[in-house]
Amino acid sequence: MTSHDELRLLPWAGPDGKPCSLSTDDNESHLSNLADTLEATYLDLAAETLNHATEVLNLPETGPEDLRAVSSDLAEALGHVLRVAESRGQRLPQEESISS
């Protein structure tokens, strides 16, 4: 098993909204692969959401309902992307600090 500081932040939250983490030595486990797939899906959806938002914002007349909907979609996508970035950032190799 991995140590506590090597837990992988998963791209979904638990039923109570708290972060879920995975502790495994197998980066190819079913749960690891599921997390990788969901992360990729979230990133793809965020790109699609951004493209759609840009289209909506470029319309000559955009109503408040459309702006509210696209803002909500963007906020949700940003939340997913931030969780993916945090998870991936935690898994980057840490450089040892050089003491002088």
Summary of the structure (lengths in Angstrom):
residues: 100
radius of gyration: 17.9
end to end distance: 34.0
largest distance: 60.8
contacts: 215
relative contact order: 0.14
helix: 58%
strand: 10%
